[in-house]
Amino acid sequence: MLPALGLTVLFSVVPLVMVVQRSLYKGNIFGTNLTFAGLANYADVFRTGGGHSLIVTAVFTVGFVAVTMLLGFGIALLLDVRLPGLRHVRAFFVIPLVVPPVATAFIWFTFFQPNTGLFNRLLNAAGLPQVTLSNATDAIIAVIAFGAWQYFGEIVLIYLAALKALPRDVIEAASIDGAGAWQRLRYIRWPLLRHQTALLMVIATLYGLQTFTQIFILTNGGPQGATQTALYYVYQEAFGLGASGSIGLADAMSVILFAISLVVTIIQITLVGRSARAAAA
Amino acid sequence: MRRPAKIAVYVLVTLSVLIVAFPLLWMIAAALKTQAEIIDPNSSLLPLHPQWSNIPDAWNTAPFGIFFFNTAVFSIVTTLGQIVNEMLAGYAFAMFDFPGKRVLFYLVISGLMIPFTVVIVPVVQLLADFGWINTWPGLLVPNIASALGCFLFRQFFLSAPVELGEAARIDGASELRIFWTVYRPLAQPMIAAFTVIAFLQNWNNFLFPLVVTSSEHLMMISQGLTEFQGAITGTAYNLLMAGSLIAVIPVLIVAMVAQRKVVEGLTIGAVR
């Protein structure tokens, strides 16, 4: 048991303390030549495109959460319908979640190639302008679309489990009283799922904030930083730029990212606590 | 349900299955095309003359054998380590009272709440201090702790009946024996679900190996695939897809065989 705790403490709690402390110092990746810099790293983060990265993170995360939640809930509702065969379809939605994202990112990468990529062939056939990963707007839409494709299965699975666990007698009673499918969804099933929805939004948000692989392969943060999220900024400063990167900036951005994740987690605990109290009352 | 509504449900479900499956089908088709078909915007979706040789060609372009071997070692060792470690830790938290238990548990929970990506820079610095960059210990050791596993196993053992252990204790069984013969078998379904999901996550881990290793003989399949991309020429997307296919197939097989456990694991993982 002690080794487990030792490792957890050594590789998550100690580094957290380190990252906060180091964010106040200027120095190189080996931690030598450290000089105390106060909050200068934080100021420099915003001077070197960190503010833009935070905006990109916000845009990506909002888009990602919206698409995964809508798609996930919609498909879970479809799969919850009691019709022959639908039970076996569930496993399909697991596939994008479990196969290596690097491999699926390459597939999506080819989709966006000019003229020959799937999307551009379809757009050409429809007489519409092409999309390209070297256009800022297209690139951010592309990473949201791919990120959502890769992750929405998780939302489907959890909503589906929650839908199956709803009290059937309540829904049947409403049905007998003449409530149509839409009314049962709007006034009974959706409110009963409030707790799950809040939880899933938080999980998806945390996942969105930590998205890296998908962006690394698809756009490499480009074009001109258009898809450089906060985590990508951390990676670039610490590992991607070699000697010209700054570990202090990476640490400062990590602390900012941690603060954001913490706020999201606190919201989660509050929401879950509140709905648990509401259920008990 | 009326007939048109039923048809609508089936149509929509088919459409959503296609959204999931199409990119993978496209990958298979593209992996078997010729270079000429790849760069021809009017070529058919399916390869005219399937180029099966693309797959061995891709395999020979990068050391995929080494990548698979490394990924297998990494996934098996870290998953086993996580299970042994966290089952014991979770068991201790659930069954025993000891000084500092609350503080320790909060430490573990904080490990659960800190996204690993936030501490990746200092973790790499720690590993550099140990001289573990580009080594197996550097890849394995930091991943053996799993706060999520500790939390899940604790929750599980909290709900296990205390009486079983007490009866065994009266019969004179040692604590380790009680754990191993009484409680561990109870946790079997939980172990199975956690194994499958931890294994897949470790198998697909990209960022951590990326920042800890740079030498090809330690590379995992995900990072290896990016090396492979660098090794093929410009628009050889048929080879790129063949390489991706090589990376996807084993996971796809595992996911299909252990389908039920994967679904279970993904749903318990969401407890956090």
HADDOCK unambig.tbl for C-alpha pairs under 7 A between the chains (distance, minus, plus):
assign (segid A and resid 1 and name CA) (segid B and resid 85 and name CA) 6.59 0.50 0.50
assign (segid A and resid 1 and name CA) (segid B and resid 88 and name CA) 5.53 0.50 0.50
assign (segid A and resid 1 and name CA) (segid B and resid 89 and name CA) 4.37 0.50 0.50
assign (segid A and resid 1 and name CA) (segid B and resid 92 and name CA) 6.90 0.50 0.50
assign (segid A and resid 4 and name CA) (segid B and resid 85 and name CA) 5.39 0.50 0.50
assign (segid A and resid 4 and name CA) (segid B and resid 86 and name CA) 6.49 0.50 0.50
assign (segid A and resid 4 and name CA) (segid B and resid 89 and name CA) 6.40 0.50 0.50
assign (segid A and resid 4 and name CA) (segid B and resid 145 and name CA) 5.76 0.50 0.50
assign (segid A and resid 5 and name CA) (segid B and resid 108 and name CA) 6.96 0.50 0.50
assign (segid A and resid 7 and name CA) (segid B and resid 142 and name CA) 6.89 0.50 0.50
assign (segid A and resid 7 and name CA) (segid B and resid 145 and name CA) 5.62 0.50 0.50
assign (segid A and resid 8 and name CA) (segid B and resid 108 and name CA) 6.51 0.50 0.50
assign (segid A and resid 8 and name CA) (segid B and resid 111 and name CA) 6.40 0.50 0.50
assign (segid A and resid 8 and name CA) (segid B and resid 145 and name CA) 5.45 0.50 0.50
assign (segid A and resid 8 and name CA) (segid B and resid 147 and name CA) 6.82 0.50 0.50
assign (segid A and resid 9 and name CA) (segid B and resid 107 and name CA) 6.94 0.50 0.50
assign (segid A and resid 11 and name CA) (segid B and resid 123 and name CA) 6.28 0.50 0.50
assign (segid A and resid 11 and name CA) (segid B and resid 142 and name CA) 5.98 0.50 0.50
assign (segid A and resid 12 and name CA) (segid B and resid 111 and name CA) 5.45 0.50 0.50
assign (segid A and resid 12 and name CA) (segid B and resid 119 and name CA) 6.69 0.50 0.50
assign (segid A and resid 13 and name CA) (segid B and resid 111 and name CA) 6.38 0.50 0.50
assign (segid A and resid 15 and name CA) (segid B and resid 119 and name CA) 5.60 0.50 0.50
assign (segid A and resid 15 and name CA) (segid B and resid 122 and name CA) 5.15 0.50 0.50
assign (segid A and resid 15 and name CA) (segid B and resid 123 and name CA) 5.93 0.50 0.50
assign (segid A and resid 16 and name CA) (segid B and resid 119 and name CA) 5.85 0.50 0.50
assign (segid A and resid 18 and name CA) (segid B and resid 122 and name CA) 6.40 0.50 0.50
assign (segid A and resid 19 and name CA) (segid B and resid 119 and name CA) 6.81 0.50 0.50
assign (segid A and resid 19 and name CA) (segid B and resid 122 and name CA) 6.04 0.50 0.50
assign (segid A and resid 30 and name CA) (segid B and resid 125 and name CA) 6.72 0.50 0.50
assign (segid A and resid 78 and name CA) (segid B and resid 9 and name CA) 6.30 0.50 0.50
assign (segid A and resid 78 and name CA) (segid B and resid 13 and name CA) 6.72 0.50 0.50
assign (segid A and resid 91 and name CA) (segid B and resid 259 and name CA) 6.55 0.50 0.50
assign (segid A and resid 92 and name CA) (segid B and resid 17 and name CA) 6.68 0.50 0.50
assign (segid A and resid 93 and name CA) (segid B and resid 20 and name CA) 6.60 0.50 0.50
assign (segid A and resid 96 and name CA) (segid B and resid 20 and name CA) 6.91 0.50 0.50
assign (segid A and resid 98 and name CA) (segid B and resid 200 and name CA) 6.36 0.50 0.50
assign (segid A and resid 99 and name CA) (segid B and resid 248 and name CA) 5.66 0.50 0.50
assign (segid A and resid 99 and name CA) (segid B and resid 251 and name CA) 5.78 0.50 0.50
assign (segid A and resid 99 and name CA) (segid B and resid 252 and name CA) 6.47 0.50 0.50
assign (segid A and resid 100 and name CA) (segid B and resid 204 and name CA) 5.05 0.50 0.50
assign (segid A and resid 100 and name CA) (segid B and resid 222 and name CA) 6.72 0.50 0.50
assign (segid A and resid 100 and name CA) (segid B and resid 248 and name CA) 6.47 0.50 0.50
assign (segid A and resid 102 and name CA) (segid B and resid 222 and name CA) 5.79 0.50 0.50
assign (segid A and resid 103 and name CA) (segid B and resid 244 and name CA) 4.69 0.50 0.50
assign (segid A and resid 103 and name CA) (segid B and resid 247 and name CA) 6.74 0.50 0.50
assign (segid A and resid 103 and name CA) (segid B and resid 248 and name CA) 6.84 0.50 0.50
assign (segid A and resid 107 and name CA) (segid B and resid 23 and name CA) 6.57 0.50 0.50
assign (segid A and resid 107 and name CA) (segid B and resid 27 and name CA) 6.22 0.50 0.50
assign (segid A and resid 107 and name CA) (segid B and resid 241 and name CA) 6.90 0.50 0.50
assign (segid A and resid 115 and name CA) (segid B and resid 41 and name CA) 5.65 0.50 0.50
assign (segid A and resid 116 and name CA) (segid B and resid 39 and name CA) 6.03 0.50 0.50
assign (segid A and resid 116 and name CA) (segid B and resid 40 and name CA) 6.43 0.50 0.50
assign (segid A and resid 116 and name CA) (segid B and resid 41 and name CA) 4.39 0.50 0.50
assign (segid A and resid 121 and name CA) (segid B and resid 41 and name CA) 6.77 0.50 0.50
assign (segid A and resid 154 and name CA) (segid B and resid 266 and name CA) 6.88 0.50 0.50
assign (segid A and resid 157 and name CA) (segid B and resid 267 and name CA) 6.78 0.50 0.50
assign (segid A and resid 158 and name CA) (segid B and resid 267 and name CA) 5.88 0.50 0.50
assign (segid A and resid 210 and name CA) (segid B and resid 117 and name CA) 6.77 0.50 0.50
assign (segid A and resid 213 and name CA) (segid B and resid 206 and name CA) 6.79 0.50 0.50
assign (segid A and resid 213 and name CA) (segid B and resid 207 and name CA) 6.95 0.50 0.50
assign (segid A and resid 238 and name CA) (segid B and resid 121 and name CA) 6.79 0.50 0.50
assign (segid A and resid 254 and name CA) (segid B and resid 118 and name CA) 5.06 0.50 0.50
assign (segid A and resid 257 and name CA) (segid B and resid 118 and name CA) 6.81 0.50 0.50
assign (segid A and resid 258 and name CA) (segid B and resid 118 and name CA) 6.16 0.50 0.50
